[in-house]
Amino acid sequence: SCWDTCRSTSAMFSAVTMWESPSEQSRRRSPLRVWRLVRLAENGEATVTMSTLYTGLQHDERAAVMHALGTEDQKKWILKSLSLPSVEIRSFELKESRKGLPVVEENLTLFVRNACTRRGTRLFLIPNQLNQVRSAPVPNAARKFEFEQSLHYADVDSIQFEIPEGYAPEYLPEPARVESSFGGYEALVRQAGCTITYVRRVVMNKGRD
């Protein structure tokens, strides 16, 4: 999305989520919830406040990092897991709870140097920068074997962008929705004042086709 000149107001962070029903949560092995607040600057830099809850199989990986690595190695591991080329971890915290379903809570404060691109009076932003899927099976109409998805999981992201003073949305993406036998994908963008909220939901179903 890109933004041109207009007035700005101060924005407060509030989690905007797309929750699964209890019955759907119970059949997923690894639901994940992410809330992020991104404060953008006119030069393209940003400060990111991020909280992620890992459960199911995604809990196991974070719990292993938490218990097996020291503080500096944890920081290096988290930095490597982020999909941003120029990011600095200002603070981080890993907390585990085993009341009911085991959960690891990861809290990060990040400084990002190239969160968006400035061109003239506009800023161009890719909303989903921190949790991108960069690979997919190559289409093959002549394949001879079934494709298999081995895990159930559901990821829900909510990101709020606080626009710099003097900017407002010029274009917002249309809602997206894709459904198949292997799951579904939804993405939508909302504006409230000078806060842009991006919500993404991915559900993958175990199975073959």
C-alpha positions, 0 to 999 in steps of 0.5 A, spaced: 500 500 500 502 507 499 500 513 502 500 520 500 499 527 504 493 528 509 493 529 517 495 524 522 492 522 529 495 518 534 494 511 535 493 506 540 495 498 540 489 493 540 489 486 538 484 485 532 484 477 531 480 472 527 479 467 533 477 459 531 471 456 534 473 451 540 471 445 536 476 448 531 482 449 535 481 442 539 483 439 532 488 443 530 495 441 533 499 447 532 495 454 532 499 460 533 497 467 534 501 474 533 499 481 534 504 486 532 504 494 532 508 497 527 510 505 528 512 507 521 517 513 520 517 518 514 524 515 512 522 508 512 524 506 519 520 502 524 519 500 531 515 493 532 512 491 538 511 483 537 507 478 541 506 471 539 503 465 542 506 458 540 502 452 542 502 445 539 508 443 535 510 450 534 510 450 542 515 444 542 521 448 537 520 455 541 520 451 548 527 447 546 530 454 544 528 457 551 531 451 555 537 449 551 540 455 549 543 461 553 540 468 552 545 470 547 544 464 543 536 465 543 537 472 541 541 469 535 536 464 533 530 469 533 534 474 529 535 468 524 528 466 524 525 473 522 524 474 514 527 481 514 534 483 512 535 489 516 532 488 523 535 489 530 532 486 536 532 491 542 529 487 547 526 480 547 523 475 552 520 468 552 515 465 557 512 458 558 506 456 561 504 449 562 497 450 565 492 446 560 495 446 553 503 448 553 504 455 551 510 459 549 509 466 549 515 470 545 515 478 546 520 482 541 521 489 540 525 490 533 528 496 530 527 495 522 531 500 517 527 498 511 520 497 513 517 501 507 520 504 501 519 512 500 518 514 493 517 522 492 511 523 497 509 516 497 511 510 502 510 503 499 509 498 504 509 490 504 504 488 510 506 481 511 514 482 512 515 478 518 512 471 517 512 470 509 512 463 506 517 463 500 517 456 497 511 452 494 510 446 490 512 447 483 505 446 479 506 439 475 500 437 471 503 430 469 505 428 476 504 421 478 504 421 485 499 424 491 501 431 494 501 430 502 500 435 507 503 431 514 500 436 519 494 440 521 496 447 523 492 454 523 496 461 524 493 468 525 496 474 524 494 481 526 498 487 525 497 494 526 501 500 522 501 507 525 502 512 519 507 517 520 504 524 521 502 527 514 500 521 511 494 517 509 492 511 505 492 512 498 490 505 496 488 499 500 488 491 498 482 488 497 480 482 501 483 475 499 480 468 500 482 462 498 479 455 500 481 448 498 481 441 500 488 442 504 485 448 508 484 456 507 487 463 507 484 469 508 487 476 508 484 483 509 486 490 511 482 495 515 483 503 516 481 506 523 483 513 523 491 513 521 491 506 523 492 500 518 490 493 521 492 487 516 489 481 519 491 474 516 489 467 517 492 460 514 489 453 516 492 447 513 489 440 513 492 434 513 491 429 508 493 427 500 490 429 494 
